Amino acid sequence: YDEKHVIGFGKDAVEVSGMAFYMGMKMALFDVSDVRNPVEKFSEKIGDRGTDSELLRNHKALLFSKDRALLAFPVKIFEVEENESPAGAFPACGSFSFQGAYVYSIDLFRGFVQKGKITHRDGRNNSDPWYCTGSEKDIERILYVDDTLYTLSKDVIKANAIDDLKEIDSLEIK
């Protein structure tokens, strides 16, 4: 973020019976003024067990602009239903619920504030097991030009207003 603050992305984890299990994603803003004693100022947990993002493997999947207080990345969200119980002693795996871009504002006073979500998918039945697998409409990259946020997948380019994320237009690529 700056010379005294670092943004980190990874997996949240829990310990169960002496074993560690990854859960959803976690992002955090650390104060590293004293590098020997970093302090987590803000954190955000995203989704449940099964949640994943290209950002965890490729830094180019992150859109960050300190000047615009903007942070965005593609993510595939899995969520555990409240009544869903774990399999034995293991934490429950979530069911697919969303693929697209999560868009946040970020600053040193409020931390991460979600502005909204953008998807290229059509909203069909998320319980379909094939729906959670890779899709040509999975958002892979996010960029902005002036006041327009662009999300890119293999099949679609979508333009949204950067302030309120209202869709401006989209283009199917075939």
C-alpha positions, 0 to 999 in steps of 0.5 A: 500500500505504501512504505509502512503498510502492506496488503496481503492475500491468502487463505484463512485457516483453522486448526481441528484436532491438530490438523490445519484446514484452509477455509475461504480467502483472507485479505489483510492490511498490515502496518509494518512500521516496525518490521519485527512486529507487524500489526494487522490493522484490517482484515476481510474474510471472503467466502467459505471452504472452497473459495479460490482466486487467480490472485492467489497464484498470479499477482496480475489478477489484482487491480490496485490503485491507491490514488483511487482507493480501489482494489479489485480481483476475480474470485470464485465463492463457495459458501456453507449453508447455515444448516450444513454440517461438516463431514466428520471432524473436518470443516464443511466444504461450501457450495458454489455461489458466485464467480466474478470480480469483488470490488473494494475501496481501501484506505488506512482509516476504514480498511476494506469496504466492499463496493460491490460485485460484477459477474459475466455469468447468466445466473442460472442454477448455481447448484448445477455441479458443472456450473462451478467449473471453469467457464469462458465467462469467468472474469480473469482480469480487471482494469480501469480507464478514467471512470470506467471499470472493465472486467475481462473474461474469454467471452465478455468485456464488460464496462461498469461505472467505477463509482457505483458499479452500474453496468454501462455496456458489455461486448460478447466475444465469439 
